[in-house]
Amino acid sequence: MSQTILEQGVNLMLYGMGTVAVFLALLVLATVVMSRLVRLFPEAAPPLEERSIAAPAQGPDVRIRRVITLVLQQHRKKQGR
């Protein structure tokens, strides 16, 4: 009952590919089930009164701007601009 190396390689390949195929099928199934569950229980949006109006986004602070400026200057020096 001695198998050749080629037969062992083929068996190992088939078991490995079968394992991956089963895992991917379970992953797809789990994803489909979860997406259907999410559709059954949608998240309610907060009422208009409770929604907060976000302040306009503030730019980076002065220290970060200085660092960015210095880095750009060094880069431009290296590039010869």
GULUMTI-949598 format. One record per atom (N, C-alpha, C, O, CB): x, y, z; residue in one letter. Coordinates in pm, whole numbers, plus 50000, padded with zeros to 5 digits. Atoms other than C-alpha are relative to their C-alpha. Glycine has a CB too. Example, Ala and Ser with C-alpha at 12.3 -4.5 7.8 and 13.67 -1.06 7.14 Angstrom:
500894988150000A;512304955050780A;500905012050000A;501945011850066A;499015000350125A;499184988149994S;513674989450714S;499235010950073S;499745022050090S;500415004649858S;
***
This chain:
500814988150000M;500005000050000M;500855012650000M;500445023150049M;499085000050119M;499104988550005S;502875022949943S;499625009049883S;499565004649768S;501474995449987S;500354990550105Q;501885053949753Q;501285006749951Q;502245008650025Q;498985010650051Q;498844992750053T;504285071349526T;499905014450046T;498875019150094T;500064999149844T;499964985949959I;505325106749597I;499005008249918I;498385017549970I;501425005949983I;500944992750086L;503235118749303L;498564998150049L;497795007650053L;500134995349853L;501355002549949E;500085102149439E;499775007350132E;498695012750155E;499774984850019E;500124992749874Q;500735116949782Q;499825015049975Q;499035021650041Q;501234997650090Q;500114985850034G;501185151449627G;498625003449947G;498055013849981G;501055003849898G;501344997850055V;497925148349434V;498964999450111V;498055007750116V;499684989749890V;500935000949887N;496065137149747N;500065012550087N;499035018250124N;500294987550084N;499834988149917L;497495165649949L;499415012349931L;498785020649996L;501485002350032L;500544988850076M;496585190449674M;498475000050004M;497845010350026M;500504999649855M;501465000850002L;493005177849654L;499405003050138L;498395009950148L;499554986149954L;500494996949866Y;492545178650033Y;500135014950031Y;499235020950089Y;500774991750105Y;499794985749976G;493985213550049G;499015008649923G;498415017849979G;501415004049963G;500954992350081M;491865226849763M;498574997950048M;497775007250047M;500114996149853M;501345002749946G;488775209949908G;499765007850128G;498685013250149G;499824985050027G;500134992449875T;489425225950247T;499775014749971T;498915021050033T;501264998250087T;500164985950035V;489795260350090V;498635002549940V;497995012549973V;501105004549902V;501314998250063A;486655255749881A;498884999750104A;497955007750098A;499764989149894A;501025000849895V;484615245350186V;500045012650086V;498995018150119V;500224987650089V;499884987949920F;485965274750388F;499415012049927F;498685019949988F;501465002650034F;500544988650076L;485135299650111L;498484999049987L;497795009249993L;500645000649861L;501465001650008A;481635285150072A;499355004050131A;498325010750132A;499644985449964A;500544996049869L;481045288850447L;500105015150021L;499215021250079L;500754992750112L;499834985649988L;482395324250433L;498935007549921L;498365017249970L;501395004249953L;501044993750081V;480015333650151V;498644998250066V;497845007550072V;499984994149856V;501285002649933L;477115317450334L;499845009050123L;498775014750144L;499914985150042L;500074991549881A;477915336150656A;499785014649961A;499035021750028A;501284998750083A;500184986250045T;478175369050465T;498585002549953T;498005013049983T;500985003349888T;501394998550048V;474795363650297V;499045000450118V;498145008750122V;499624988449905V;500895000349883V;473145354750629V;500105013150078V;499085018650119V;500354988050091V;499834987549924M;474625385350804M;499385011849927M;498785020549990M;501485002750027M;500584988850073S;473565408950525S;498474999650006S;497825010050012S;500474999849854S;501465001049987R;470015395650544R;499545003950141R;498495010250157R;499524985849968R;500344996049863L;469995399950922L;500055015250016L;499215021050085L;500954993350101L;499884985549991V;471125435950885V;498805006749933V;498325017049980V;501325004949936V;501174994350068R;468285442550642R;498734998550085R;497845007050078R;499794993349863R;501175002049916L;465775428450891L;499935010150115L;498845014150156L;500004986050056L;499944990849887F;466915451751170F;500775012649964F;501905014550010F;500644993250122F;499264987950038P;467835485151013P;500165009350121P;499335009550211P;499285007449885P;499734990749892E;469325511251239E;499145012549980E;499135018249871E;501525003750007E;500874988350012A;466895539651309A;500845012850002A;501785014050080A;498945000250114A;499304987250003A;468075574651221A;499505008550116A;498315008250148A;499795007249864A;500454991649889P;467995599251510P;499075011049949P;499215015449835P;501215006250073P;500894989350043P;465225625451498P;500785012749965P;501915014550009P;498965003150110P;499324987850046L;466065658851338L;500465008850116L;501505015250107L;499085007949909L;499644991449887E;466115676651675E;501294995350067E;502065003550118E;498875000250103E;498845005349931E;468805653451810E;501255000149914E;502364998449966E;499714986050045E;498834999850087R;471085655651509R;500815012650028R;500285023650033R;499594999349851R;499164988449973S;474005677951580S;500595005049869S;500984997249782S;501134996550101S;499394993950118I;475265701851320I;501485001450030I;501895008650121I;499345014049966I;498565000249975A;478965696051298A;500625013449960A;500225019549861A;500684988549922A;499274987850032A;481265725951305A;500844997449877A;501264986149853A;500885004750119A;499175002150117P;483185731650986P;501384994950041P;501924998650145P;500145013249919P;498725006349966A;486385711750979A;501105010650009A;501255018949920A;500374989449896A;498894990849982Q;489335731051114Q;501244993949938Q;501444981749941Q;500225003250152Q;498755004750061G;492655728750934G;500984995950107G;500704996950226G;500615010949911G;498995004149902P;495805715751097P;500505011950081P;500495023250033P;501174993149930P;499534989049917D;497215736051380D;501335005349947D;501934999649855D;500154995550147D;498854992650051V;500145759651335V;501274991450001V;502064992049907V;500235012650082V;498795008149990R;502825734951449R;500074989749887R;501134987549829R;500054992950136R;500035009850108I;501745708651197I;500255006949866I;500945001349781I;498664992549997I;499764992550124R;501685734850920R;501495003149984R;502035002049874R;499195013049999R;498564997150008R;505265744751005R;500794987649961R;501684988249877R;500525005550134R;499295012550031V;506435708750996V;499804996349853V;500764992649785V;499514988550091V;500275003250140I;504745702950660I;500775009349908I;501345004949808I;498495001049970I;499284990350081T;506275734850521T;501494996749995T;502114997249889T;499785014250055T;498575003449996L;509775724850636L;500304987349920L;501324986649851L;500454998250144L;499795012450075V;509425689950491V;499935002849851V;500754997649774V;498974989450040V;500114996750142L;508285704150157L;501235007749953L;501715005349842L;498745008249974L;498814992550038Q;511225728550154Q;501194990649983Q;501954991949886Q;500325010750105Q;498905009650011Q;513695700150219Q;499864991349875Q;500844988549806Q;500074991350126Q;500245008350118H;512095678849949H;500335007749872H;500955002349781H;498544995149996H;499734992050119R;512275707149696R;501485002849984R;501965003649871R;499235013150006R;498554998250009K;515945713249781K;500654987749939K;501524988749853K;500605002950138K;499445012550052K;516725676649713K;499684998249853K;500494992749777K;499474988150078K;500425001650139Q;514815677849386Q;500635010749910Q;500585009449787Q;498495000649990Q;499354989650077G;516665709449277G;499045010449943G;499295016249837G;500774993949890G;500984990150049R;513655731849241R;500265013450060R;499545023050031R;498584995750029R;
***
